[in-house]
Amino acid sequence: MDESALQLVAKIGNQLRRQTRPNKDSVVKSLREATVAFAELEQPSGSTKREATRKLEAAIEPLKETIVKGLLRHRDKDVRLLVAICATEMMRLMAPEPPFDDRDLRDVFKLLVSVFAELGDTANSLFSKRAKIVEIVAKLKCCVIMLDIECNDVVLDMFNTFFSVVRENHQQTLIKDILSIMAEILNEEASHPLLDVLLRNLVKDGMDTASASSQLAVSVIQTCAEKLEPLVCGFLTSCILDRDAVGSELKEFYHEIIFKIFECAPQMLLAVIPNLTQELLTDQVDVRIKAVKLIGKLFSLPEHHISRKYDDLFKEFLKRFSDKSAEVRVSALQCARVCYVTNPSGEESQKLLSSLEGRLRDFDDKVRTQAVIVSCDLAMSNLRYFPPKLISQTTERLRDKKIPIRKMALQKLMEVYRYYCNKCSEGYIAISDHFEQIPCKILMLCYDKECKEFRSQNMELVLAEDLFPAVLSMEERTRHWIHLFSVFTPLHLKALNAILSQKQRLQSEIRTYLEIRKKEKGNDPEDMQKRYKILFLKMAVSFADPSHAEECFHKLNQMKVNNIFDSLALLLDESRDARTTRDKFLQIIGEKHEDFEFLQTLSSKCSYNIFSSEHVRCILDFLSSNTTGNKHLEASCVQLLLAITSFFPTLLRGSETQFQMLLQGSNPINDKLLEVLAQAGKHISVNLSEINPFLARVCLEGTRSQAKYAVTAIAALFDTSKQLSSLCKKLVESLISEQNIPTVLQSLGCLAQHSVSTFESQAEEITPYIYQNIFQVDSSDYMNSFDDASGCSNSCKLKIYGLKTLVKSFLPHGGTRIKRQVNELWDILSTMLLKGETVDSITSCESDKACQPCIRLAAAKSVLRLSRKWDFHISPEIFRLTISMAKDDSPLVRRLFLDKTHKLLKGHAIPSRYACAFAMATSDCLKDLQDDSFKYMTEFIKDYSREAQAHQISGAQEGLMTSFPAYIVVFLIHLLAHDKDFPHEDCQDGEIYAQFCYPLFVLLRELVNASNGDGALGILKDSVLNLICIFRAIKKAEDAIDVEKTSRLHLLADIGHSFVTSTNRNGLSSSDGPGQILLPSPLYKSNSRSLAQSCFDEHFVRRVVHIFKSDISLPSSTLPKSGQKCQENSTKSNVIKGDMGTSTGHRRKRALSPSALGADGNGASKKSEISLGKEVVSSCDSVATESSLDDLNVKRNTTMTKNVNVNRSIDEEHSNHPSTFKITCDSSGDVQVVCLETDSGETLTDGSLKGRPKQNKRTKASVETSVSEVLDMNDNAVAKRTRRQKKLNYV
């Protein structure tokens, strides 16, 4: 022992004891010297330990006395710290016996705790001294003395102090010393107050201090687990079973406590975890939610495998996915995410996914939303092994009934797809059809009519900016597009085409705008503003908010900065990088511009950012290097290329050489590549000397499909007709020598559409050959004529091919005039429709009879195609035979004809009167055909009603009824009146008439159905009024074909009128209807004699309507068929092989309920005309249209009033009906009326029915002469007949 140090301690003690009023400086100086001296002293040991201890005790006694009597309570921090050091040094030297009495130890420990409170200030210069005190106290284990002297409050204070001062940056030695002190006390005596302190700090989180204190609590629990377990289990069990009885505030956090303890010392909770099952079953929703969250976190601890150890708990947890509370189900879904990520391949994870799948169809919106979020997050966490079925189920939420869920699904699925694309580029995962379905389902959102965010205007931006990661290379993007097209359906392609079409249209309009702006100088400002307004209105349609976009376009037009418009023009240049060009454009604009957001969208829509020339190059590279021989992907490649060039053919520029080599090197020739060339031919440069022989060879030797595109390509690539003339001669030579006739016929037909003059130069050889060598040849002249694969004989096929060629020759592109006579073609079509043969003189053999359905169908389709331009030449007989295809004996013929008619009507490609076929087919004996007929008819009525209403509102067709779908009733009634199954004139059976009129009833019912007008009362009102006026007009007309059938027309009009008026619940009057009615003169003419009397009274007509209404749900297996004997027709069968199918058509009488008849089963005996009131509607001469007789081209904004300007004519040779008015539409959409030969337009009134109308001759006018060709319904109108004396000059 250092005697000098011992003496110094004694000296300092005596000095301080003698000072009655020591100042701080002297005390601090003395205590510092003492601490230095204490540091040099060691605890006595060895043989002289007792003597040394006695000396040590005597030496420190003066200082101890000074400390006890005054310094323990000194207020200065420096003094207190030095006193604490001296006190701990004394305890170190005197251990194991404490140097202080029990009454003084309490103050000593309180002093130590106050010093511990300063440990949080790690930057203080005295921090090391305080840490040294902790170290000494920990080594001495002297704090347990506090328990002996009952200083529990000091112990509690010390615990709180340690938790409050501990820091993350404390040295581990200090942390260990603190832990040692606390553990020593707890192991000696654990109490509830100390446990409260411990648990309270355990659940702290957030701040740095809280994290350190929480970690300290974890360390204490781990160290003292065995001692603390009874207290912890007791507390937690009480909270679970009877929380209200627990007094501690910690009961609100016991779930967090359980998780924290389980993380660090799971063995402590073996008796607690099973009790959580009770919480999952409790009635309290908040408790179940907390329990679910806790258990989910417990299951997420991978090293503990709690789901396996506590199987019952896991099973009950899975049941919470179907909990009656939506909040609980949402919580379970949130937990599933964490649980799955920890062990994605485990059995428990698969069960979680099964539960998740069920929640994707949950009835609660919040649950489905959360299920989508969780499913997408899980997919991104484990792309390679995530179940494809679950991905598919998640994408279905894009069709959810709730718009917010669809939006969330779109957002999350886009994240998944971008992540998937990145992983594919990294080689982590191969391209998968399941993930490629995501963009497919996103495209289907374009059909969403409820949410404007999903319209094609916005979906374009999604495809351009959000579909792929920004850093994904063009090669990778193209690779994904190719695989996308491999899983595309027609609906997906249609949606994409709609987006691309919109983009292409806007780009075209922007180019037009920039050209007009360049030529603005020197033009009339007012005229320029009008042109701008029209352009801006068109361009604004491509934006989500058209009105705002139109306003922004006007602001853009007022800018004087030419750089903006130059940059905008560069965006439209396909050779420039879209992203770079767009960035420069936006940089010129500046983010502070008031319309920056709009211009940002505009720049995106103008850019080639969905597809670019780089895409085309990558596609061609893939096709050139497809060494794997994957035909499916190769077909997808070509389909993608075709989709791109359909709208942006200029993107093929720069790749012509590679494309040409690919096309000419393909074996066999790729039809789609030929189609690409046909579309892009006008916009690219190819080696004509090399490509021309190749294309000519395809036209002569290729397939019919290839020949079609090859001819189109030649017409696009070559400016002159020299090549077409040369090709035509070769084709004629090949035709006459009978080499590959099907292909040659296809080539000739297509060539005729592209160059009328070239075809007509050889028509004298082509047409006679088709008539004589194909149409008039018996099938017996062909060896092995019947082809089992196609279902038609070779003779039948050639006849159909020959017919198609002739039809195409009368349908040239661009509206070129044709000088050839079309009459002979009508004769052929009439024969085909009537007999299924091309000429009457041929005797049919069995194989010919089998092919007759094919011939009839081909003829009917030809009539439909010709009606686009030649409808005013189609006779009533041909029209009737064409519509009769809807009642053909062959079900397949009926199906194909109805589908074709629906497709053409949907595209507004044929007159609307052909929709009569749907009404005739609604009584089909086959359920699927009947259902489709109803569907097609409903779609037709909805579509044409909306468009007619829009035109009426805009004033484009004010007063013109022919544009409304109700007008087809005019044609349907005439068809029914000439039907061979019309009931005999002596038949008085109302049931038979109800059966026969079934197509009329069904059509009328759909026309007056409010839902078919989208609930618009205006459309419904128009339909009812139009129908009433049509029936009145028919009653004032007679049959133009067979006057004897006029009574049938009137009876059908009476029945229709009765049906409509019986459904007119709004009390509409015909006086509210249109004042003018048009009836087609080939079918109707003015009643030149007294009105024909109906053989049935009003009671009979009403009974017929009642029978239909009382049996409105007619069996689909029956067909309304009636005749004089009212018996079933014999079964007819017609076998069609191969593509045409094998089937038998049955036409049976429709059974109606006998109870539906009135009391007088034979009908009323009284014969009188049904009164239709005083408001009379009359007929006039026909109104036939080039694009539509009855439709009058509703797609265009045509205008018809009483006076129509005559400013265009057509070739006189086209007219089969010299006593008709024909209305044609030019490219601008204006209407011209042309009178051929002498013609008359009649205005019939009630007065005209009483006597011969007066004829007022009017002077023949020039091409600007106006003619009247509508009917006046006013009672006091004077009957007029306007007559032309000679034909007009051609314009």
Disulfide bonds with the S-S distance in Angstrom:
none
